[in-house]
Amino acid sequence: CLEWAASDTEGESVIVIDKGLGSTTSHLLYVGETIEQDTPTQRITRVRADDLVAAGKLRPPDFIKLDVEGHGDSALRGAAESIARTLPFVVASMHSPQEIEGIKAVLDPLGYGLESFRG
């Protein structure tokens, strides 16, 4: 388990701790999201998976489970080179039309298709 947020850029971000640490609703701030001053947050480091693979700190992926509360497209953009090399099986939970389109923009050119597992 690594205490980093997969993204397409390196740096620091704030995670909103919506209902306590470990809550499934905790998330990186969404674009344009504002929160109350007393909303609990946690600082976290963003990393690019491609950089970790290149440095030998992470194996090239053969399976990706993606459920990052609306930031899946950012996480995949940061792993796009590794994904293109290994073509891993990807399972993604998508939370918005924008996230779906962003994920498709990364995966479609590599020959991936989208299949729903609803219900």
C-alpha positions as CSV (number, residue, x, y, z in Angstrom):
1,C,0.0,0.0,0.0
2,L,1.4,3.3,-1.1
3,E,0.4,6.6,0.5
4,W,0.2,8.5,-2.8
5,A,-2.5,9.7,-5.1
6,A,-2.1,8.5,-8.7
7,S,-2.4,11.5,-11.0
8,D,-1.1,13.0,-14.2
9,T,1.0,15.6,-12.4
10,E,3.3,15.5,-9.4
11,G,2.8,17.7,-6.4
12,E,0.6,18.0,-3.3
13,S,-3.2,18.0,-3.1
14,V,-5.8,18.0,-0.5
15,I,-8.1,15.1,0.1
16,V,-11.5,15.9,1.5
17,I,-12.2,13.6,4.4
18,D,-16.0,13.6,4.0
19,K,-17.0,11.1,6.6
20,G,-13.7,10.2,8.4
21,L,-10.5,8.6,7.3
22,G,-11.2,5.4,5.3
23,S,-14.6,6.7,4.1
24,T,-15.4,5.7,0.5
25,T,-16.5,9.3,-0.1
26,S,-13.1,10.9,0.7
27,H,-11.8,12.5,-2.5
28,L,-9.3,14.9,-4.1
29,L,-10.9,18.3,-4.5
30,Y,-12.9,18.4,-7.8
31,V,-12.2,21.2,-10.3
32,G,-14.2,24.2,-9.0
33,E,-15.2,22.5,-5.7
34,T,-15.3,24.7,-2.6
35,I,-15.5,23.4,0.9
36,E,-16.3,24.9,4.3
37,Q,-13.3,26.0,6.3
38,D,-14.0,23.4,9.0
39,T,-14.3,20.5,6.5
40,P,-11.7,17.9,7.5
41,T,-8.9,17.5,4.9
42,Q,-5.6,15.6,4.6
43,R,-2.6,16.6,2.5
44,I,-1.3,14.0,0.1
45,T,1.4,13.6,-2.5
46,R,0.3,13.2,-6.2
47,V,2.6,10.9,-8.3
48,R,2.6,9.7,-11.9
49,A,2.6,5.9,-12.2
50,D,4.7,6.1,-15.3
51,D,7.5,7.8,-13.3
52,L,7.3,5.1,-10.6
53,V,7.5,2.4,-13.2
54,A,10.4,4.1,-14.9
55,A,12.3,4.4,-11.6
56,G,11.7,0.7,-10.8
57,K,9.5,1.6,-7.8
58,L,6.4,0.0,-9.3
59,R,6.0,-3.0,-11.6
60,P,4.5,-2.3,-15.1
61,P,0.7,-3.0,-14.7
62,D,-1.0,-6.1,-15.8
63,F,-4.3,-5.3,-14.0
64,I,-5.6,-1.9,-12.9
65,K,-8.6,-1.4,-10.5
66,L,-9.6,2.2,-10.7
67,D,-12.0,3.8,-8.2
68,V,-10.7,7.2,-7.3
69,E,-13.9,9.2,-6.9
70,G,-13.9,11.2,-10.1
71,H,-10.2,11.4,-10.9
72,G,-9.8,8.2,-12.9
73,D,-8.9,10.0,-16.1
74,S,-6.1,11.9,-14.3
75,A,-4.7,8.7,-12.8
76,L,-4.8,7.0,-16.2
77,R,-3.1,9.9,-18.0
78,G,-0.3,9.6,-15.5
79,A,0.1,5.9,-16.4
80,A,-0.6,6.1,-20.1
81,E,2.9,5.1,-21.3
82,S,2.9,2.0,-19.0
83,I,-0.6,1.1,-20.1
84,A,0.4,1.4,-23.8
85,R,3.3,-1.0,-23.2
86,T,1.6,-3.7,-21.2
87,L,-2.1,-3.3,-22.1
88,P,-3.4,-4.3,-18.7
89,F,-6.9,-5.4,-17.9
90,V,-8.7,-2.3,-16.5
91,V,-11.7,-2.2,-14.2
92,A,-12.9,1.3,-13.5
93,S,-15.7,2.8,-11.4
94,M,-16.6,6.0,-13.1
95,H,-18.4,8.8,-11.3
96,S,-19.3,11.5,-14.0
97,P,-19.7,11.9,-17.7
98,Q,-16.5,14.0,-17.7
99,E,-14.5,11.2,-16.0
100,I,-15.9,8.6,-18.5
101,E,-14.9,10.8,-21.5
102,G,-11.4,11.4,-20.0
103,I,-10.9,7.7,-19.4
104,K,-12.0,6.9,-22.9
105,A,-9.6,9.5,-24.3
106,V,-6.7,7.6,-22.7
107,L,-7.9,4.0,-23.5
108,D,-9.7,4.2,-26.8
109,P,-6.6,5.0,-28.9
110,L,-5.0,1.8,-27.4
111,G,-7.9,-0.4,-28.7
112,Y,-9.7,-0.7,-25.4
113,G,-13.5,-0.9,-25.4
114,L,-16.0,0.1,-22.7
115,E,-18.3,-2.6,-21.2
116,S,-20.7,-1.9,-18.3
117,F,-21.2,-4.2,-15.4
118,R,-24.2,-2.4,-13.9
119,G,-26.8,-4.4,-12.0
